[in-house]
Amino acid sequence: MAEVLEQIEQLSKEAAAELKQVANVDQLEQFRVKFLGTKGKVKDLMSLLGQVPREQKPIIGQRVNAVKQELTEGYDRRKEELAGDSSGGRMTVDVTEPGVAVEMGHRHILMKVIDELTELFGRMGFAVASGPEVEDEFHNFIALNIPRSHPARDPLDNFYLQSPKAAGGGSDKPSGSNQMLMRTQTSTVQIRVMEKQRPPIRVVIPGRVYRPDTHDDTHLSMFHQLEALVVDKHVTMVDLKSTVIQFVHAYFGPNTKVRFRPSFFPFTEPSAEVDVYFEDKQRWIELGGCGMVHPNVLKAVNIDPEAYSGWAFGFGIERIAMRKYGINNIRLLVENDIRFLRQF
């Protein structure tokens, strides 16, 4: 008899513990079916009467009925409690409560700068052009007057892609090389524009370029350039300098100092570097290179250098953005830190 009573008490404790854990009407119904239903565990306790002598059956029966009564009363109390809670233990939404304002996103700072630059040059009469980021050697090097022996074509300085070479792969002709790479400069689009369009040409070309540079505060292996190209009759270095100075004064302020330093690029002759003096840094900072389009570049796209001339420049967009908005580390532009991006 002691063993039977122990089983009854154990069931009573188990049911009481589960009833305390009931949090909603669905769980309460599961409790009722499990313990108080027609096939529940309390009903099964009556089978224990067959394990005790006749004279002890009344005692066992009374205890089973007492447990049933206790659990039924506990069930009813919990049912009333949940009925008093209009949600029935379920999660609800107060539709009268003011909503949470949705924070609107905005364009990335680099995209904003590109928009500002293209809009500025658009007012100066420039159209916008674009081209593929995966290029062939002809557009990236050969047509830009960069010979095969030039160090700029070193595999360590470029992201070359695996691709089969066309027949006769040693020739410096479009059909002689099919080597593909991630473009190292937006000057490749200059070639594509001049292949399809006859002068006069007046375009700006924003886009990504790729070089295996070591990452630091001012260098990344993927960055953006803004290229400009003008080809027409009687174009001179004066046109180049006046356009660049007009751009710098419009974007950085009318009192910004600009200087041109002699330099060398295979695709321009003469060539120059453009520096801008920033008062907060108290020093000259390079924006990029420029120069008159080399006659060999014009010949590569079947434009007569005797009849036409042109100028081009290539400026780093990240460098422009950093100086314009006081950003001291180029890596901030790609780390996707929302605290940084919210400032612009």
Residue frames relative to the residue before (quaternion, step in Angstrom):
aa qw qx qy qz dx dy dz
M 1.0000 0.0000 0.0000 0.0000 0.00 0.00 0.00
A 0.6181 0.5584 -0.3386 0.4376 3.55 1.03 -0.82
E 0.6518 0.5191 -0.3172 0.4528 3.59 1.00 -0.81
V 0.6447 0.5150 -0.3178 0.4670 3.60 1.02 -0.80
L 0.6557 0.5077 -0.3143 0.4621 3.59 0.95 -0.86
E 0.6189 0.5491 -0.3349 0.4508 3.57 1.09 -0.74
Q 0.6434 0.5151 -0.3213 0.4662 3.60 1.01 -0.79
I 0.6412 0.5234 -0.3238 0.4583 3.57 1.05 -0.80
E 0.6737 0.4939 -0.2965 0.4629 3.59 0.95 -0.91
Q 0.6260 0.5439 -0.3353 0.4471 3.56 1.04 -0.75
L 0.6522 0.5014 -0.3108 0.4760 3.57 0.99 -0.83
S 0.6264 0.5488 -0.3291 0.4452 3.56 1.03 -0.84
K 0.6746 0.4892 -0.2922 0.4693 3.59 0.92 -0.90
E 0.6358 0.5355 -0.3231 0.4523 3.58 1.02 -0.87
A 0.6814 0.4881 -0.2907 0.4615 3.58 0.90 -0.94
A 0.6484 0.5194 -0.3241 0.4526 3.58 0.97 -0.84
A 0.6480 0.5181 -0.3175 0.4592 3.60 1.01 -0.80
E 0.6763 0.4846 -0.3014 0.4658 3.59 0.94 -0.83
L 0.6203 0.5484 -0.3517 0.4369 3.57 1.07 -0.71
K 0.6241 0.5454 -0.3334 0.4492 3.60 1.08 -0.68
Q 0.6928 0.4888 -0.2698 0.4564 3.58 1.13 -0.65
V 0.4889 0.6679 -0.4357 0.3538 3.61 1.25 -0.20
A 0.1088 -0.8344 0.5402 0.0102 3.57 -0.70 1.13
N 0.8043 0.1049 -0.0667 0.5811 3.61 1.20 -0.26
V 0.7138 -0.4788 0.3023 0.4121 3.55 -1.29 0.26
D 0.6111 0.5503 -0.3630 0.4381 3.58 1.06 -0.61
Q 0.6698 0.4774 -0.2980 0.4845 3.58 0.93 -0.85
L 0.6238 0.5444 -0.3427 0.4439 3.61 1.04 -0.70
E 0.6501 0.5038 -0.3171 0.4722 3.56 1.01 -0.79
Q 0.6217 0.5274 -0.3375 0.4706 3.58 1.04 -0.71
F 0.6267 0.5287 -0.3291 0.4685 3.60 1.06 -0.75
R 0.6539 0.5280 -0.3164 0.4399 3.60 0.90 -0.92
V 0.6734 0.4901 -0.2993 0.4657 3.55 0.89 -0.96
K 0.6810 0.5194 -0.2943 0.4241 3.58 0.92 -0.90
F 0.8179 0.2644 -0.1200 0.4967 3.59 0.88 -0.91
L 0.8066 0.2942 -0.1330 0.4951 3.63 0.89 -0.85
G 0.4838 0.6800 -0.4306 0.3437 3.59 1.21 -0.05
T 0.6968 -0.4802 0.3329 0.4160 3.56 -1.32 0.24
K 0.7479 0.2767 -0.1915 0.5722 3.56 1.24 -0.39
G 0.3637 0.7714 -0.4515 0.2625 3.53 1.25 0.48
K 0.7049 -0.4876 0.3287 0.3966 3.53 -1.36 0.17
V 0.6110 0.5371 -0.3653 0.4525 3.64 1.07 -0.58
K 0.6266 0.5323 -0.3298 0.4639 3.57 1.02 -0.79
D 0.6525 0.5262 -0.3130 0.4465 3.57 1.05 -0.79
L 0.5509 0.6273 -0.4035 0.3745 3.63 1.16 -0.44
M 0.5803 0.6049 -0.3774 0.3935 3.59 1.12 -0.56
S 0.5859 0.5826 -0.3769 0.4185 3.55 1.19 -0.45
L 0.5635 0.6129 -0.3852 0.3980 3.61 1.24 -0.34
L 0.5169 0.6507 -0.4181 0.3668 3.61 1.22 -0.35
G 0.6394 0.5405 -0.3322 0.4343 3.56 1.09 -0.57
Q 0.6621 0.5215 -0.3081 0.4414 3.62 1.23 -0.24
V 0.7050 0.4162 -0.2661 0.5089 3.61 1.25 -0.02
P 0.6111 -0.5490 0.4149 0.3912 3.62 -1.19 0.44
R 0.6978 -0.5009 0.3249 0.3958 3.56 -1.27 0.51
E 0.6970 0.5010 -0.2924 0.4215 3.58 0.88 -0.97
Q 0.6964 0.4610 -0.2727 0.4776 3.63 1.25 -0.38
K 0.4552 0.7145 -0.4358 0.3039 3.59 1.27 -0.20
P 0.6362 0.5258 -0.3646 0.4312 3.66 0.89 -0.75
I 0.6405 0.5318 -0.3353 0.4411 3.61 0.99 -0.80
I 0.6716 0.4899 -0.2903 0.4740 3.59 0.93 -0.94
G 0.6516 0.5259 -0.3162 0.4459 3.56 0.97 -0.87
Q 0.6507 0.5170 -0.3177 0.4565 3.54 0.98 -0.87
R 0.6727 0.4993 -0.3095 0.4498 3.61 0.96 -0.85
V 0.6247 0.5253 -0.3397 0.4673 3.61 1.04 -0.75
N 0.6638 0.5012 -0.3078 0.4620 3.58 0.94 -0.88
A 0.6282 0.5353 -0.3342 0.4551 3.59 1.08 -0.75
V 0.6480 0.5057 -0.3168 0.4733 3.59 0.98 -0.87
K 0.6431 0.5242 -0.3222 0.4558 3.56 0.96 -0.84
Q 0.6552 0.5162 -0.3045 0.4600 3.55 1.00 -0.89
E 0.6481 0.5254 -0.3136 0.4534 3.59 0.97 -0.89
L 0.6936 0.4716 -0.2809 0.4665 3.58 0.89 -0.94
T 0.6294 0.5340 -0.3363 0.4534 3.59 1.06 -0.73
E 0.6576 0.4953 -0.3059 0.4782 3.57 0.98 -0.86
G 0.6464 0.5131 -0.3174 0.4670 3.59 1.01 -0.80
Y 0.6252 0.5354 -0.3209 0.4686 3.56 1.08 -0.78
D 0.6707 0.5019 -0.3005 0.4561 3.59 0.91 -0.96
R 0.6453 0.5246 -0.3284 0.4478 3.59 0.96 -0.84
R 0.6787 0.4859 -0.2929 0.4664 3.58 0.93 -0.93
K 0.6137 0.5502 -0.3425 0.4510 3.56 1.10 -0.69
E 0.6548 0.5018 -0.3075 0.4742 3.58 1.02 -0.82
E 0.6303 0.5419 -0.3328 0.4454 3.58 1.02 -0.81
L 0.6935 0.4631 -0.2764 0.4778 3.55 0.92 -0.91
A 0.6157 0.5374 -0.3492 0.4586 3.57 1.12 -0.62
G 0.6299 0.5358 -0.3244 0.4592 3.59 1.15 -0.65
D 0.6579 0.4312 -0.2902 0.5450 3.56 1.26 -0.47
S 0.3945 -0.7670 0.4511 0.2294 3.59 -0.34 1.25
S 0.6468 0.5246 -0.3270 0.4466 3.57 1.17 -0.50
G 0.3421 -0.7547 0.4962 0.2592 3.58 1.21 -0.32
G 0.6816 -0.4799 0.2938 0.4678 3.57 1.13 0.58
R 0.5801 0.5828 -0.3828 0.4211 3.57 1.25 -0.10
M 0.5524 -0.5862 0.4724 0.3579 3.56 -1.25 0.48
T 0.0674 -0.8095 0.5831 0.0096 3.56 -0.87 0.94
V 0.3060 -0.7166 0.5954 0.1958 3.54 -1.34 0.29
D 0.3193 -0.7283 0.5759 0.1897 3.54 -0.86 0.98
V 0.2740 -0.8098 0.4984 0.1439 3.55 -0.22 1.29
T 0.6304 0.5314 -0.3423 0.4506 3.60 1.21 -0.24
E 0.5465 0.6190 -0.4012 0.3965 3.58 1.26 -0.26
P 0.5351 -0.6286 0.4443 0.3480 3.64 -0.93 0.81
G 0.4636 -0.7049 0.4679 0.2631 3.56 -0.93 0.89
V 0.5277 -0.5984 0.4983 0.3394 3.51 -1.36 0.31
A 0.4464 -0.7081 0.4771 0.2678 3.56 -0.71 1.05
V 0.3743 -0.7168 0.5452 0.2210 3.57 -0.92 0.93
E 0.3334 -0.7519 0.5345 0.1945 3.56 -0.74 1.06
M 0.3427 -0.7615 0.5191 0.1821 3.54 -0.65 1.13
G 0.3828 -0.7086 0.5456 0.2316 3.56 -1.04 0.78
H 0.1572 -0.7732 0.6013 0.1262 3.56 -1.28 -0.02
R 0.6789 -0.5015 0.3446 0.4109 3.53 -1.27 0.27
H 0.5810 -0.5795 0.4456 0.3580 3.55 -1.17 0.67
I 0.6404 -0.5652 0.3593 0.3759 3.55 -1.09 0.74
L 0.6465 0.5131 -0.3345 0.4548 3.63 1.00 -0.73
M 0.6470 0.5033 -0.3227 0.4732 3.57 1.02 -0.77
K 0.6253 0.5298 -0.3373 0.4631 3.58 1.07 -0.71
V 0.6533 0.5040 -0.3139 0.4698 3.58 0.97 -0.84
I 0.6311 0.5208 -0.3349 0.4673 3.60 0.97 -0.81
D 0.6417 0.5130 -0.3246 0.4687 3.59 0.97 -0.83
E 0.6505 0.5191 -0.3176 0.4543 3.57 0.97 -0.87
L 0.6838 0.4948 -0.2911 0.4504 3.58 0.92 -0.91
T 0.6871 0.4714 -0.2940 0.4683 3.58 0.85 -0.91
E 0.6270 0.5198 -0.3434 0.4677 3.59 1.09 -0.65
L 0.6365 0.5300 -0.3241 0.4571 3.57 1.02 -0.83
F 0.7136 0.4310 -0.2630 0.4857 3.59 0.84 -0.96
G 0.5621 0.5857 -0.3900 0.4346 3.56 1.18 -0.45
R 0.6523 0.5004 -0.3075 0.4791 3.56 1.08 -0.73
M 0.6682 0.4672 -0.2945 0.4986 3.57 1.28 -0.35
G 0.6465 -0.5754 0.2995 0.4016 3.58 1.28 0.25
F 0.5185 0.6429 -0.4168 0.3797 3.61 1.24 0.28
A 0.3147 -0.6938 0.6140 0.2064 3.55 -1.15 0.74
V 0.4153 -0.6904 0.5332 0.2580 3.60 -1.28 0.35
A 0.0704 -0.7913 0.6072 0.0112 3.57 -0.92 0.97
S 0.0923 -0.7819 0.6139 0.0566 3.57 -1.25 0.40
G 0.0665 -0.7975 0.5991 0.0256 3.54 -1.29 0.34
P 0.6986 -0.4907 0.3163 0.4137 3.61 -1.25 0.18
E 0.4387 -0.6875 0.5153 0.2636 3.56 -1.17 0.65
V 0.6606 0.3884 -0.2907 0.5729 3.59 1.26 -0.34
E 0.0319 -0.8422 0.5353 -0.0566 3.56 -0.46 1.24
D 0.4142 -0.6534 0.5597 0.2971 3.54 -1.36 0.17
E 0.6858 -0.5100 0.3319 0.3992 3.55 -1.26 0.38
F 0.5929 0.5846 -0.3815 0.4014 3.59 1.02 -0.62
H 0.7437 0.3991 -0.2339 0.4826 3.59 0.76 -1.00
N 0.7039 0.4736 -0.2768 0.4512 3.60 1.04 -0.69
F 0.8193 0.1950 -0.0795 0.5333 3.60 1.07 -0.68
I 0.7439 0.4707 -0.2688 0.3909 3.56 0.44 -1.26
A 0.7183 0.4332 -0.2611 0.4776 3.58 0.75 -1.00
L 0.6687 0.4685 -0.2973 0.4949 3.60 1.23 -0.33
N 0.5429 -0.6715 0.3713 0.3413 3.55 1.23 0.51
I 0.4605 0.6311 -0.4760 0.4039 3.57 1.09 0.78
P 0.2705 -0.8074 0.4985 0.1624 3.64 -0.18 1.21
R 0.6896 -0.4954 0.3393 0.4049 3.54 -1.29 0.36
S 0.6824 0.4977 -0.2874 0.4516 3.60 1.09 -0.62
H 0.4960 0.6797 -0.4272 0.3307 3.60 1.22 -0.21
P 0.5258 -0.6647 0.4252 0.3178 3.64 -0.91 0.85
A 0.5535 0.6200 -0.3958 0.3907 3.61 1.17 -0.40
R 0.6849 0.4738 -0.2836 0.4754 3.60 1.23 -0.41
D 0.3586 0.7434 -0.4874 0.2851 3.58 1.28 0.17
P 0.5367 -0.6448 0.4368 0.3246 3.64 -0.91 0.86
L 0.6348 0.5357 -0.3349 0.4448 3.60 1.13 -0.52
D 0.7172 0.4223 -0.2398 0.4997 3.59 1.23 -0.34
N 0.7363 0.3440 -0.2100 0.5435 3.57 1.26 0.17
F 0.3850 -0.6709 0.5749 0.2667 3.55 -1.30 0.38
Y 0.0657 -0.8115 0.5806 -0.0006 3.57 0.12 1.29
L 0.2772 -0.7496 0.5819 0.1505 3.55 -1.16 0.71
Q 0.5048 -0.6433 0.4776 0.3213 3.55 -1.08 0.64
S 0.2425 0.7445 -0.5891 0.1996 3.55 -0.72 1.11
P 0.5331 -0.6326 0.4434 0.3450 3.59 -1.04 0.65
K 0.3794 -0.7136 0.5404 0.2342 3.58 -1.04 0.74
A 0.5040 -0.6410 0.4863 0.3141 3.51 -1.10 0.74
A 0.6785 -0.4848 0.3557 0.4220 3.54 -1.29 0.34
G 0.8016 0.2295 -0.1983 0.5152 3.55 -1.03 0.82
G 0.1267 0.8863 -0.4406 0.0654 3.54 1.16 0.70
G 0.6273 0.5672 -0.3667 0.3878 3.66 1.07 -0.17
S 0.5688 0.6354 -0.3748 0.3636 3.60 1.21 -0.16
D 0.3846 -0.7021 0.5501 0.2378 3.57 -1.16 0.68
K 0.4587 0.6217 -0.4917 0.4016 3.56 0.69 1.14
P 0.6633 -0.5195 0.3428 0.4156 3.58 -1.11 0.49
S 0.7200 0.4276 -0.2525 0.4847 3.58 0.97 -0.80
G 0.6351 0.5770 -0.3248 0.3978 3.58 1.22 -0.23
S 0.7890 0.1949 -0.1215 0.5699 3.59 1.19 -0.18
N 0.0955 -0.8016 0.5895 0.0277 3.53 -0.88 0.98
Q 0.3267 0.7605 -0.5022 0.2505 3.56 1.24 0.36
M 0.1890 -0.8000 0.5644 0.0758 3.56 -0.80 1.05
L 0.0285 0.7865 -0.6160 0.0351 3.55 -1.18 0.60
M 0.5434 -0.5440 0.4992 0.3996 3.53 -1.33 0.18
R 0.5072 -0.6903 0.4076 0.3164 3.58 -0.65 1.07
T 0.3392 -0.7596 0.5284 0.1696 3.55 -1.01 0.87
Q 0.7923 0.0971 -0.0503 0.6002 3.59 1.26 -0.17
T 0.5035 -0.6512 0.4701 0.3184 3.58 -1.13 0.55
S 0.4104 0.7062 -0.4712 0.3329 3.59 1.29 0.09
T 0.5215 0.6350 -0.4166 0.3889 3.59 1.20 -0.39
V 0.6506 0.5143 -0.3230 0.4560 3.59 1.06 -0.71
Q 0.5207 0.6080 -0.4149 0.4325 3.60 1.19 -0.44
I 0.6716 0.5021 -0.2927 0.4596 3.55 0.88 -1.00
R 0.6796 0.4945 -0.2998 0.4514 3.57 0.87 -0.92
V 0.6315 0.5175 -0.3358 0.4697 3.58 1.04 -0.71
M 0.7039 0.4628 -0.2778 0.4617 3.61 0.86 -0.95
E 0.5810 0.5693 -0.3792 0.4411 3.61 1.18 -0.44
K 0.7751 0.3745 -0.1731 0.4786 3.56 1.01 -0.86
Q 0.7850 0.2975 -0.1339 0.5267 3.57 1.13 -0.61
R 0.3346 -0.7286 0.5647 0.1958 3.55 -0.94 0.89
P 0.5960 -0.5622 0.4147 0.3958 3.62 -1.10 0.55
P 0.5218 -0.1176 -0.8408 -0.0832 1.53 -2.30 1.02
I 0.1573 -0.7676 0.6186 0.0584 3.55 -1.13 0.83
R 0.0974 0.7742 -0.6172 0.1008 3.56 -0.95 0.91
V 0.2413 0.7924 -0.5120 0.2277 3.60 0.06 1.29
V 0.1895 -0.7014 0.6627 0.1816 3.53 -1.40 0.33
I 0.1725 -0.8021 0.5709 0.0298 3.55 -1.05 0.84
P 0.0482 -0.7873 0.6143 0.0215 3.63 -0.31 1.17
G 0.2980 0.7753 -0.5266 0.1811 3.60 -1.03 0.65
R 0.5923 -0.5722 0.4447 0.3522 3.52 -1.38 0.24
V 0.0454 -0.7605 0.6462 0.0453 3.52 -1.22 0.62
Y 0.2712 -0.7905 0.5419 0.0882 3.56 -1.19 0.60
R 0.1296 0.7617 -0.6256 0.1077 3.55 -0.91 1.01
P 0.4551 -0.7057 0.4667 0.2776 3.62 -0.91 0.81
D 0.1437 0.8067 -0.5541 0.1466 3.58 0.62 1.13
T 0.5123 -0.6001 0.5096 0.3432 3.55 -1.24 0.44
H 0.4248 -0.7224 0.4846 0.2507 3.57 -0.80 1.01
D 0.1670 0.7452 -0.6357 0.1128 3.53 -1.01 0.93
D 0.7963 -0.3216 0.1979 0.4725 3.60 -1.21 -0.28
T 0.7976 0.2694 -0.1289 0.5240 3.61 1.14 -0.53
H 0.7377 0.3768 -0.2222 0.5142 3.63 1.22 0.02
L 0.0003 -0.7459 0.6661 0.0007 3.53 -1.19 0.77
S 0.5301 -0.6291 0.4578 0.3370 3.57 -1.22 0.34
M 0.7314 0.2017 -0.1921 0.6225 3.59 1.32 -0.06
F 0.1544 0.7810 -0.5897 0.1360 3.57 -0.72 1.03
H 0.4842 -0.6734 0.4893 0.2697 3.58 -1.32 0.04
Q 0.1284 -0.7689 0.6216 0.0770 3.52 -1.18 0.68
L 0.2141 -0.7117 0.6459 0.1744 3.50 -1.35 0.41
E 0.1182 -0.7987 0.5899 0.0120 3.53 -0.54 1.26
A 0.0766 -0.7698 0.6300 0.0681 3.56 -1.14 0.63
L 0.0334 -0.7940 0.6068 -0.0119 3.57 -1.05 0.77
V 0.0129 0.7595 -0.6501 0.0203 3.53 -1.02 0.95
V 0.0461 0.7734 -0.6296 0.0575 3.58 -0.85 1.01
D 0.2777 0.7323 -0.5770 0.2314 3.55 -0.76 1.07
K 0.6235 -0.5006 0.4151 0.4341 3.56 -1.24 -0.11
H 0.8571 0.1480 -0.1297 0.4760 3.55 -1.16 0.79
V 0.3437 0.7127 -0.5314 0.3027 3.63 1.04 0.69
T 0.0701 -0.8210 0.5666 -0.0061 3.58 -0.84 0.98
M 0.7004 -0.4436 0.3594 0.4283 3.52 -1.39 0.06
V 0.5681 0.5919 -0.3786 0.4285 3.58 1.15 -0.55
D 0.6356 0.5247 -0.3245 0.4642 3.59 1.03 -0.81
L 0.6365 0.5275 -0.3206 0.4624 3.57 1.00 -0.84
K 0.7031 0.4764 -0.2798 0.4478 3.58 0.73 -1.08
S 0.6682 0.4996 -0.3176 0.4507 3.60 0.89 -0.83
T 0.6464 0.5143 -0.3244 0.4610 3.61 1.03 -0.74
V 0.6674 0.4962 -0.3066 0.4629 3.58 0.90 -0.92
I 0.6581 0.5000 -0.3143 0.4670 3.60 0.93 -0.88
Q 0.6374 0.5212 -0.3277 0.4633 3.58 0.99 -0.80
F 0.6413 0.5208 -0.3179 0.4652 3.59 1.00 -0.81
V 0.6764 0.4985 -0.3023 0.4501 3.61 0.80 -0.99
H 0.6803 0.4825 -0.2973 0.4648 3.59 0.89 -0.87
A 0.6631 0.4998 -0.3118 0.4618 3.59 1.02 -0.71
Y 0.7538 0.4117 -0.2182 0.4633 3.59 0.98 -0.81
F 0.7942 0.2985 -0.1492 0.5078 3.59 0.91 -0.86
G 0.6829 -0.4536 0.2975 0.4894 3.60 1.21 -0.21
P 0.5761 -0.6540 0.3741 0.3170 3.59 -0.98 0.83
N 0.7071 0.4511 -0.2705 0.4726 3.61 1.17 -0.42
T 0.4123 0.7269 -0.4622 0.2966 3.59 1.27 0.12
K 0.3586 -0.7424 0.5312 0.1951 3.55 -0.91 0.98
V 0.1006 -0.7832 0.6131 0.0231 3.57 -1.04 0.89
R 0.0091 0.7870 -0.6165 -0.0200 3.56 -1.10 0.66
F 0.2707 -0.7374 0.6012 0.1470 3.55 -1.26 0.57
R 0.1198 -0.7917 0.5976 0.0423 3.57 -0.80 1.06
P 0.5162 -0.6326 0.4646 0.3426 3.63 -0.90 0.79
S 0.0544 0.7915 -0.6049 0.0683 3.56 -0.99 0.84
F 0.3424 -0.7242 0.5483 0.2401 3.56 -1.27 -0.28
F 0.0868 0.7318 -0.6731 0.0616 3.53 -1.05 0.95
P 0.5451 -0.6532 0.4065 0.3330 3.63 -0.87 0.84
F 0.7424 0.4369 -0.2262 0.4548 3.59 1.06 -0.70
T 0.7384 0.2959 -0.2366 0.5579 3.62 1.25 0.11
E 0.0847 0.7798 -0.6167 0.0667 3.56 -1.18 0.64
P 0.4571 -0.3231 -0.7947 0.2348 1.59 -1.01 2.29
S 0.3277 -0.7375 0.5637 0.1760 3.56 -1.33 0.38
A 0.0434 -0.7968 0.6026 0.0103 3.56 -1.21 0.50
E 0.3374 -0.6732 0.6115 0.2428 3.51 -1.36 0.38
V 0.2782 -0.7540 0.5739 0.1575 3.57 -1.06 0.80
D 0.0668 -0.7874 0.6128 0.0050 3.56 -0.79 1.08
V 0.1581 -0.7587 0.6252 0.0922 3.55 -1.17 0.68
Y 0.3244 -0.7500 0.5455 0.1864 3.58 -0.91 0.92
F 0.1211 -0.7915 0.5980 0.0353 3.54 -0.76 1.13
E 0.4459 -0.7338 0.4554 0.2353 3.52 -0.65 1.20
D 0.6526 0.5318 -0.3391 0.4200 3.61 0.95 -0.79
K 0.7135 0.4045 -0.2415 0.5187 3.58 1.15 -0.62
Q 0.2623 -0.7922 0.4999 0.2318 3.54 1.29 -0.43
R 0.6926 0.3958 -0.3064 0.5194 3.58 0.93 0.90
W 0.5394 -0.5911 0.4941 0.3398 3.52 -1.39 0.31
I 0.0948 -0.7828 0.6142 0.0321 3.56 -1.00 0.88
E 0.4296 -0.7228 0.4899 0.2303 3.56 -0.84 1.04
L 0.2553 -0.7606 0.5799 0.1417 3.57 -1.01 0.89
G 0.7304 -0.3531 0.2569 0.5251 3.59 1.01 -0.73
G 0.5714 -0.6050 0.4476 0.3272 3.53 -1.36 -0.15
C 0.0385 -0.7866 0.6161 0.0106 3.53 -1.28 0.42
G 0.1904 0.7914 -0.5722 0.1001 3.56 -1.28 0.07
M 0.6106 -0.5219 0.4405 0.4011 3.52 -1.36 -0.01
V 0.5349 -0.6453 0.4355 0.3282 3.58 -0.88 0.92
H 0.4653 -0.6987 0.4735 0.2666 3.56 -0.79 1.08
P 0.5709 -0.6118 0.4193 0.3520 3.62 -0.95 0.78
N 0.6271 0.5464 -0.3494 0.4315 3.61 1.02 -0.70
V 0.6149 0.5341 -0.3452 0.4664 3.59 1.12 -0.63
L 0.6499 0.5028 -0.3148 0.4752 3.58 0.96 -0.79
K 0.6445 0.5199 -0.3219 0.4590 3.58 0.99 -0.81
A 0.6317 0.5631 -0.3353 0.4140 3.62 1.03 -0.81
V 0.7546 0.3137 -0.1911 0.5437 3.60 1.18 -0.50
N 0.5443 -0.6792 0.3634 0.3323 3.56 1.26 0.59
I 0.4536 0.6051 -0.5083 0.4119 3.56 0.93 0.99
D 0.4394 -0.7264 0.4707 0.2403 3.57 -0.72 1.09
P 0.3111 -0.7784 0.5122 0.1868 3.67 -0.45 1.12
E 0.5816 0.5647 -0.3824 0.4433 3.58 1.24 -0.20
A 0.7270 0.4065 -0.2262 0.5050 3.56 1.16 -0.61
Y 0.7995 0.2156 -0.0888 0.5536 3.57 1.07 -0.71
S 0.0695 -0.7517 0.6520 0.0705 3.53 -1.29 0.46
G 0.0720 -0.8171 0.5714 0.0265 3.55 -1.21 0.27
W 0.2039 -0.7484 0.6072 0.1720 3.53 -1.32 0.15
A 0.0918 -0.7845 0.6121 0.0375 3.54 -1.27 0.44
F 0.0227 -0.7659 0.6381 0.0757 3.52 -1.28 0.35
G 0.1366 -0.7650 0.6223 0.0943 3.55 -1.31 0.40
F 0.0319 -0.8113 0.5829 -0.0319 3.58 -0.51 1.23
G 0.4602 -0.6703 0.5074 0.2855 3.58 -1.12 0.67
I 0.3925 -0.7444 0.4893 0.2288 3.58 -0.62 1.12
E 0.6172 0.5332 -0.3532 0.4582 3.61 0.99 -0.74
R 0.6484 0.5233 -0.3165 0.4534 3.57 0.99 -0.86
I 0.6389 0.5124 -0.3173 0.4781 3.57 1.03 -0.79
A 0.6707 0.5032 -0.3013 0.4541 3.59 0.90 -0.94
M 0.6501 0.5306 -0.3203 0.4396 3.58 0.96 -0.86
R 0.6916 0.4533 -0.2861 0.4841 3.58 0.95 -0.81
K 0.6466 0.5354 -0.3225 0.4373 3.59 0.98 -0.81
Y 0.8215 0.2485 -0.0909 0.5052 3.59 0.88 -0.96
G 0.5336 -0.6855 0.3878 0.3084 3.60 1.19 0.41
I 0.3462 0.7260 -0.5124 0.3007 3.61 1.01 0.81
N 0.2394 -0.8308 0.4909 0.1068 3.60 -0.64 1.07
N 0.7673 0.2553 -0.1605 0.5659 3.61 1.23 -0.09
I 0.4124 -0.7464 0.4678 0.2323 3.59 -0.53 1.18
R 0.5916 0.6010 -0.3658 0.3937 3.60 1.14 -0.58
L 0.5462 0.6169 -0.3955 0.4058 3.59 1.19 -0.45
L 0.6326 0.5692 -0.3265 0.4114 3.58 1.12 -0.63
V 0.7741 0.3234 -0.1741 0.5156 3.61 1.17 -0.41
E 0.5459 0.6456 -0.3963 0.3578 3.62 1.22 -0.10
N 0.3419 -0.7895 0.4594 0.2209 3.60 1.29 -0.15
D 0.3045 0.7368 -0.5334 0.2826 3.58 1.03 0.79
I 0.4058 -0.7552 0.4584 0.2344 3.56 -0.44 1.24
R 0.5956 0.5716 -0.3680 0.4279 3.60 1.12 -0.59
F 0.6625 0.4765 -0.2975 0.4955 3.57 1.09 -0.71
L 0.6934 0.5048 -0.2917 0.4233 3.59 0.81 -1.01
R 0.6185 0.5710 -0.3492 0.4117 3.61 1.09 -0.64
Q 0.5947 0.6070 -0.3649 0.3803 3.60 1.17 -0.36
F 0.7555 0.3854 -0.1971 0.4918 3.60 1.18 -0.41
